[in-house]
Amino acid sequence: MTSHLLPTYARADVAFERGEGAWLFSTTGERYLDCSGGVAVNVLGHAHPHLLEALTTQAHKVWHVSNLYRVPEAERLADRLCSISFADLVFFCNSGAEAMECCIKVARKHHAASGHPERFRIITFEGAFHGRTLATLAAGGNKKYLDGFGPVAGGFDHIPFGDVEVVKRAITPETAAILIEPIQGEGGVRVVPNSFLQSLRALCDQHGLLLIFDEVQTGVGRTGHFFAYERTGVKPDILGLAKGLGGGFPVGACLATADAGKGMVAGTHGSTFGGNPMAMAIGNAVLDVLLAPGFLEGVRKKALLFKQRLAEIHDRHSDVISEVRGDGLLLGLRTTIPNTELVDALRAEHLLAVAAGDNVVRLLPALIISDSEIGEVINRIDRAATNIERALAAKREASGATV
Ligand SMILES: *Cc1c(COP(=O)(O)O)cnc(C)c1O
């Protein structure tokens, strides 16, 4: 069947009609264990009763009113996000890229409002991903994604990841901020060492720069903490959230301290849909579950079990799985075969996973995955890896290799 969808995605030939917890059911009646989580979005799995309740209750009240009026659900969600974080101010939008656009604007405007409009440049890191709008693509600096789209938005300085001396050299009188993901998600589940984040914080304080964390993927409980920065001891001045925040409903947010956000007065930014009552009711419902006593502690326990079991898989199949990476339930398997082939082999075992950079396959299960479902994930990876080993052995035999 031909499709009228713009063919920007190489889609797998499977469609899902229903989901329940950690499982998805295809239109052909097959059951898949979901470790793609809609790319780190479905933090509470599929059809979570509390989210369903919040969505249907709000749908009967009011969906959208615009930001010309007060939105009590948005005020409540902003209040809750600030009470659990470094932030004093929140702007709501609809996606990760929009959240990061807002972070960039907040940082630049801060310096302009401080009498330094010349300070607009932002230091970013190789392997980063901040979204697909023209500015966030420029921030990420991935040549493959920028090619053919005209002049690259200015004001970003890309440097290699992890070297403090290089960061020091990149700071100029025009630098406004440093932008980094505490764990690079799309870049291949590369965990940034705490010591590096601490150095960035110190450099920002020393030079009057703002530290921006892109927690679009790592935020909302993914690492077993509401924000990944909580496990590092380093606080940012500005932070972007999205993916998990609506549990599958499109919501993004830019969080900032009062000082970082001081330039963002009436009229400086906006969004028609951002922070509408539907999205905010669902965002609040996600927080109800994640902030309930013991929930995140349970995620950390599950993550430990998951990582231990993946270490066993690594031991057993080190010819296919060369490394286990990640933190919390943002896990990566580096593979010796093309990562898309491993994703396909896992899907053949009815396990959904996501390819990432650096030849990594990401596992992004619902935070509510059970211990027995984790065991089932491991069984399926084990079977897929065994199949790959058999195929590789058969290929070696067919080509007459002797070693
Ligand atoms: C997914 C992602 C984005 C972009 O989010 P969209 O909702 O696709 O615009 C930005 N930053 C990071 C770290 C992401 O993982």
The ligand as an SDF file (V2000), in Angstrom:
LIG
                    3D

 15 15  0  0  0  0  0  0  0  0999 V2000
   13.5930   13.8430   21.5810 C   0  0  0  0  0  0  0  0  0  0  0  0
   14.5110   14.8910   22.0320 C   0  0  0  0  0  0  0  0  0  0  0  0
   14.3480   16.2380   21.6350 C   0  0  0  0  0  0  0  0  0  0  0  0
   13.2930   16.6690   20.6470 C   0  0  0  0  0  0  0  0  0  0  0  0
   12.0040   16.3920   21.0790 O   0  0  0  0  0  0  0  0  0  0  0  0
   10.7780   16.4560   20.0460 P   0  0  0  0  0  0  0  0  0  0  0  0
    9.5720   16.2920   20.9250 O   0  0  0  0  0  0  0  0  0  0  0  0
   10.9690   15.3570   19.0650 O   0  0  0  0  0  0  0  0  0  0  0  0
   10.8190   17.7920   19.4000 O   0  0  0  0  0  0  0  0  0  0  0  0
   15.2140   17.1710   22.1670 C   0  0  0  0  0  0  0  0  0  0  0  0
   16.1930   16.8160   23.0170 N   0  0  0  0  0  0  0  0  0  0  0  0
   16.3870   15.5520   23.4100 C   0  0  0  0  0  0  0  0  0  0  0  0
   17.4670   15.2290   24.3770 C   0  0  0  0  0  0  0  0  0  0  0  0
   15.5640   14.5460   22.9170 C   0  0  0  0  0  0  0  0  0  0  0  0
   15.7720   13.2730   23.2820 O   0  0  0  0  0  0  0  0  0  0  0  0
  1  2  1  0
  2  3  1  0
  2 14  2  0
  3  4  1  0
  3 10  2  0
  4  5  1  0
  5  6  1  0
  6  7  2  0
  6  8  1  0
  6  9  1  0
 10 11  1  0
 11 12  2  0
 12 13  1  0
 12 14  1  0
 14 15  1  0
M  END
$$$$
